[in-house]
Amino acid sequence: MTFTQYAIANSIVPNFKHVNFQLMLWRTFNGTIIKEPVLQAVEATIKRETVAGNKLKVCIGTDSQVRGKETEFATVIVFLREKRGGFMYICNDKTLQQFSIKERMLVEVAKSIEIAYQLCDLFTAYDVDMEVHADINTNPQFKSNEALRDAMGYILGMGFAFKAKPDAFASSCCADKVV
């Protein structure tokens, strides 16, 4: 069963509206539903990878796509194994709310910060480095750049490491592939 079929069949996130952190539906890249709360899944993942001898780094990012009247968001938690590849957990949601480009960029950042904030104590406890990636271009010729200073201040103000394009692969590559 695909992610979409599962969500619709079980009426878990009607219309994929944004809901609170504990009720968000997460999946792996291959579509496997993560059945436990994401906090528990991430902790189990850290423990499993540590036992396997892997040093982890986590990058969190969100991308969005406007399709007609809908805006779809994809938030990813990317686990990087030092010198051994990586994998990610994905959460998609949609809204009919309309945004300016700056607002949409800042909503992406807020979604990433929401997850980072909920998981940061876990990363600290297990000594896992974490970055928040913003899908915002550092080149002023691009429209998304108008949100750069606000996004950087928001992320750094929360005490998180910040990356923007071209270094923000979690949002601009990973989340972009699943939105």
N, C-alpha and C positions, 0 to 999 in steps of 0.2 A: 504494500500500500504506500502510495506517495505521501509526502508531507501535506499537500493540499487536500488530498482525499481524506486523510486521517483527521485533519482539522475540521473539515466540513462535516464528516460523518459523526464526529463526536461533539460537535458544536462547542469546541474549545475556543475560543477567541472569535466570536461571531463577527463576520465581515473583516476579520483581521485587525480590528481596532486596537490601538495601544491600550494595554492594561498594566496593572502593577507588576513589578519585578518578579514576584513569586509565581505569577500566573502566565508569564510569557512562555510561548511554545518554542523550544529550541530543538535543533536537529543537527546531524553531522552533514558533511558535504555529500555523502552518498545517499542522504535522505532518511537515515535512521533517526527516529524520534528519540529524544532524550527524555525519559519518563520521569526521572526525579528532578527536584528543583535544581536550577543551574548551579547554585552555590554548592550543593552536594556533589553534583557531577564534576564540577571543576576541582573540588578537593580530592575526589577519587582519582581524577586524571593526574593531578600533581603527585599523589602518592604512588600510583602505578608507574608513572614515568621516572620518579626518583628511584624506586626499587629496580627498575630496568637500567639504572645508571645514567639517565639522561638529565642534563642541566637544562632547565626550561627558561624561556623568556616569553612573556605574553604581550601581545599587541591587540588593542581593542579599537575598532573603527566602525563607522556607519557610512553608507552611501544611500542615495535616493535617486528615484527616477520618476518623472512626471509623465503620466500616460493619460491623455484626455483630462478628465476632471479629478482623477485619482493621483495621489503621490504615494509611491511604495518606498519603504525604508527597509534596508537590510543591515543589521548589526552583527558583527562577527567578533568572536574571541579567538584569536589566532595563537596557537601554541607552537613555539619554535624550539626544536630540539637542537642544542648546540652541535653543529656539524652533522646532523642526522635528519634534516627535513622538518616537516611540521604538519599540522592539521588544524581544523577549525570547527567551532560550534557556530551555528547561524540562527538568527531570529528575524523573521520578516513580519512587517505589519504595514497596513495601508490606511490612508485617511482621505477624506474628501475635502479637508481644509486646504485653502489656497494660501500659498506663501510667496513672498518676494524671494529672489535668489539669496539675499543675505539671511532672511528668516529661515529658509530651508537649510542653509549651511549651518546655522546656529542650532536648529533642531537636530540635525545630524550629530553635532558635537554634544548636545545635551543628552541624546540617547546613549552615546558612548560613555559620557561621564557618569550617567546613571548606573550603568553596569560596572564601570571601573570602581565607583564608590562602594557599591555593594560587595565587590570582591577584593578590595585593596587590603583589608585586614588579613584575609586568607593568604594573599601573596606575600605580605610581610611575615606572617607566621612561618611560611615555608621558604622564605628567602628567594622568591621568584621576582625578577625584574619585570616591570610593566611600563608600557607606553600607551598613550592615547593618540591615535592617528586621526587627522582631520583632512577630509577630501577638499582641501582649499588650496588654490594655486598661489604660489609665492610671487608669481609674475603679475604686476599690476595691469597688464593688458587683458587679463581674464576677469570675467564678471565675479567669479567666486572670491577674488582677492579682497573685495570690499568687506568681507567678514573676517579676514585674517587677524587683525589686531584684537577684535572682540573674542574670537575663538582662542587665540593664544593666551589672552588674559584669563579667560574662563578656565582653561585646562591647567595652566601654571598656577593660577590662584587656588585651585583645588589640591595643589601639591603633586601633580602628575607630570611625568615626562611628556613632552609634546613633539610631534612630528607633523609636518605639512608636506604637500607635494614638492618635490618628487620622491621624498623619503617615506611618505605615508602609505605604504603598500597595503596595510590592513584595510583601509577604506578605499583607496583608489584602484586596487587590484582585486583583493579577496572579496570584499563586500560588493564591489562593482559586478563581479561575475554571478552573484546570486540575487541581485535586486531585479 
